[in-house]
Amino acid sequence: MKEIPAGLRAHLDSGATTLCWCWRVSKRDGVRLGFTDHDRDVAFDGTVFEAAAGFEASEIRDQIGLGVDNLEVTSALSSERLSEADLAAGLYDDAGVEIWRVNWQDTSQRVLMRSGSLGEVKRSGATFVAEVRGLAHYLQQPKGRLFQYTCDADVGDARCKVAIDGAAYRGAAAVQSVDGDRRLRVSGLASFPAGFFARGLMTITSGAAAGQQVEVRGHAVEPGAAILELWEPLRIGIGAGDQIVVTAGCDKHIATCRDKFQNAINFRGFPSMPGNDLLTRVVRTGR
């Protein structure tokens, strides 16, 4: 049960209220932003909640049990602190969200109505719709080890232990040309064989799309250039001359871990586990 502070309760009981909604967003880079539907800025807990930032929220939906509570927040990119580049770069992915009901005349009279994180963000022109998920959605994510042939670690993480930022597994390149929104021709990767960066990560380091990260689907080699095919379209366009950094990819098989990364000792899969062929094996007896 939510406990309403005595001061706010008295204000509600008065019958004439001065209430507003305040949203606080904690981005992945540590920056905290505040927004309110009031017509003046509201401040508390070290955060200034910007007025008239274009925010509009749907009703909050509660579900029984462990169902995920959610709502949607709609806004235009009218605030100077809301950046389309930050959205495209993923700084708002899984960002923490707090939703407060506040007496704007006395901000000590407030109650936290919901906390959670940002889910799917849909954009159209200068507007976006962001899904705010309740904390219960973390209980629906897989935890622990997976019993499977392939590795369940991400290349370069604390469990994999490969120094993915080292020169052996990292290449800097310049964009020569762009074919569509998922295919790039780049220079600077001549020392790496075809396929080396497949399933790897590309980070754009200059230009309008600086900071955006996209997974690489394929890596081919042509005379004087490398061809990178991306898994999904770039959310902000990239042009000739822009700089990128690409890190090696891994298909999570033991042979790749051993031969490409010399890291079989840290392989997090079970390459010797029995497969479906064991179920169909016919018992043969000698005569």
KAQUI-V273418 format. One record per backbone hydrogen bond with DSSP energy under -0.5 kcal/mol. CO is the residue of the C=O (numbers start at 1). NH is the residue of the N-H. If there is no record, write none. Layout:
# KAQUI-V273418
co = {CO | CO}
nh = {NH | NH}
This chain:
# KAQUI-V273418
co = {2 | 5 | 6 | 7 | 8 | 9 | 10 | 12 | 15 | 18 | 18 | 20 | 21 | 22 | 23 | 24 | 25 | 25 | 26 | 27 | 31 | 33 | 34 | 35 | 36 | 38 | 42 | 44 | 47 | 47 | 48 | 48 | 49 | 50 | 53 | 56 | 60 | 61 | 64 | 67 | 69 | 70 | 71 | 72 | 73 | 74 | 75 | 76 | 76 | 79 | 81 | 83 | 84 | 85 | 86 | 86 | 87 | 90 | 91 | 92 | 95 | 96 | 97 | 98 | 98 | 99 | 99 | 100 | 100 | 101 | 102 | 102 | 103 | 106 | 108 | 109 | 111 | 111 | 114 | 115 | 116 | 117 | 118 | 120 | 122 | 124 | 126 | 127 | 128 | 129 | 130 | 131 | 131 | 132 | 133 | 134 | 135 | 136 | 137 | 138 | 146 | 148 | 154 | 157 | 162 | 163 | 166 | 167 | 169 | 171 | 173 | 174 | 175 | 177 | 178 | 179 | 179 | 181 | 182 | 183 | 184 | 184 | 185 | 185 | 186 | 187 | 189 | 193 | 195 | 196 | 197 | 199 | 200 | 201 | 202 | 203 | 204 | 207 | 209 | 212 | 214 | 215 | 216 | 218 | 219 | 220 | 222 | 225 | 226 | 226 | 227 | 227 | 228 | 229 | 229 | 239 | 242 | 243 | 243 | 244 | 245 | 246 | 247 | 252 | 253 | 254 | 255 | 256 | 256 | 257 | 258 | 263 | 264 | 268 | 270 | 275 | 276 | 276 | 278}
nh = {4 | 9 | 10 | 11 | 12 | 13 | 14 | 15 | 17 | 104 | 105 | 102 | 37 | 100 | 35 | 98 | 27 | 33 | 96 | 30 | 27 | 25 | 50 | 23 | 53 | 52 | 49 | 47 | 44 | 49 | 34 | 50 | 42 | 36 | 78 | 74 | 62 | 70 | 67 | 69 | 134 | 61 | 132 | 58 | 130 | 56 | 128 | 78 | 79 | 82 | 83 | 87 | 88 | 89 | 91 | 92 | 90 | 93 | 28 | 95 | 118 | 26 | 116 | 24 | 100 | 113 | 114 | 22 | 102 | 111 | 20 | 104 | 106 | 109 | 110 | 103 | 101 | 113 | 99 | 135 | 97 | 133 | 94 | 131 | 129 | 127 | 77 | 124 | 75 | 122 | 73 | 119 | 133 | 71 | 117 | 137 | 138 | 139 | 140 | 141 | 148 | 270 | 157 | 161 | 164 | 166 | 169 | 170 | 248 | 246 | 244 | 187 | 241 | 185 | 180 | 182 | 183 | 234 | 230 | 179 | 186 | 228 | 176 | 177 | 226 | 174 | 192 | 196 | 198 | 249 | 200 | 250 | 216 | 247 | 214 | 245 | 211 | 210 | 212 | 204 | 202 | 231 | 199 | 229 | 195 | 227 | 225 | 222 | 186 | 228 | 220 | 229 | 184 | 217 | 218 | 242 | 175 | 205 | 206 | 173 | 203 | 171 | 201 | 151 | 257 | 258 | 259 | 260 | 261 | 263 | 262 | 266 | 267 | 152 | 273 | 278 | 279 | 280 | 281}
